[in-house]
Amino acid sequence: MSAQLYPLRNGLKEIEEKVIHSQRLSFEDGVTLFNSPELLEVGYLANIVRERKNGNNAYFINNRHINHTNICINRCRFCAFSKDKGEEGAYAMTIEDVLKSAREYGVDLTGSRRVSEFHIVGGLHPDLPFQYYLNMVGALHREYPDVHIQAFTAVEIEYLSRLAGLSIRDTLIEFRKAGLGSLPGGGAEIFAEGVRNKVCPEKISGEDWLNVHRIAHQIDMRSNATMLYGHIETIEDRVDHLIKLRGLQDDTGGFMSFIPLAFHPKNTELDSFSKTTGNLDLRVLAVSRLMLDNFPHIKAFWIMIGPKLAQISLSFGVDDIDGTVVEEKITHSAGAETGQSLSRDELVKMIKEAGRVPIERDTLYNSLNSSL
C-alpha cells in the first residue's frame, strides 16, 4: 500500500482502515462519507478501491443510443423526455425508423464507424403491441448480429410482461431469443418508497425493479444499475439505495457496472431545483465505489456531468466513462448542455490525459483494443 496522501479527518481514518483491509463499509460509513467536507480524502479512498479492482485501466465503448418513443403512460415528475400521445413533440419510431437510425449514425453497410452496442430505452407507449418490441430487437439483431443489444429498463420489462401476459422470466427469455443481450440500469431512480411516491408514483417499486434484475441474473443475463441523485432524496436514501444494490449483487453477481445519474431539472416538474454541483457529482461517484465493493465497475456518464468532470472522476473511483453515445435525447430534454456524442479519439485523449490506460470494451467488458 502506498503512503497516505492526506491526513484523514472527520471519521475517515477508521474508514481508511476498512478500505485498506478490504472490509465492507457500513450504512453509517456511507453517511459519514457523504457528510465529510474532505472531498479529496474521499476521492483518495475511492481510488484505492478503483486501482485494486481495475489497475490503471479506464474503459469506454463505441455505442449508439436509440430512444424509440417518448410517449409514456408514466409521467414522472423528474422526466422532461416523456410526452402524452398527441402532445406536441411526441413521437414513436417505426421498425424501419429504428433501422435507419442504426444505419445512419451507428453502423453503415461498409463496416466503417462500427459500434459494438445499441443502447435502447424509451417510454411506456399505451398502444404499441408486444410484437413491436420483439420485432425491433429481432430486426436489429438480424442486420447487425455482432452488435450487442442492451435494451429496456426494468420498468419497461415489467410493463411489457403485462402487455404480453407473460411472467418476467418468460418475457426476458422471449427477448433473448430475439437478440437481446443485456439490460441497462435505468428506472432505479431512488428505492426509498417515500421519495419514489413523490417523484414517480406510477413507476414500479424499488423492490420490483430489483426483482426484474434478479430474474435476469438468474437466467444468466447481465445488467447495469443506476441511481438518480440531486433531487429530493436524502443522504440516507442514497446509502440505502447502494446497500440494496450491494445485497442483490451478493446474491447474483449479475451487475456489471453502476452508473450514478445526476438530476437535470430543466423542463421537469422539479425545475425549481438547481443542477448538481461538481462536488456532489464526484462525491457520489467516489462513495459508490467505496460502498459497492462487489461491483466490478463504476461508470461516469459524461453526458450528465460533462466530459471535463468525467475525466477528473477517473481519480475518484471511476474506471469507465461510457462511450461515443452518438445521439442522446433523455438528458438533453432536461437541459443537458453537453454535446450528444464524443468520438473514439476524443475519449482516448481524455483518458490518456488523466494518466489512465484507455481500453475500448464491448458491453460485457471484453477488451476490443487495437492500437490506442
Secondary structure, 3 states (H helix, E strand, C coil): CCCCCCCCCCCHHHHHHHHHCCCCCCHHHHHHHHHCCCHHHHHHHHHHHHHHHHCCEEEEECEEEECCECECCCCCCCCCCCECCCCCCCCECCHHHHHHHHHHHHCCCCCCCCCCEEEECCCCCCCCCHHHHHHHHHHHHHHCCCCEEEECCHHHHHHHHHHHCCCHHHHHHHHHHHCEEEECCCCCCCCCHHHHHHHCCCCCCHHHHHHHHHHHHHCCCCEEEEEEECCCCCHHHHHHHHHHHHHHHHHHCCEEEEEEEECCCCCCCCCCCCCCCHHHHHHHHHHHHHHCCCCCEEECCHHHHCHHHHHHHHHCCCCEEEECCCCCCHHHHCCCCCCCCCCHHHHHHHHHHCCCEEEEECCCCCECCCCC
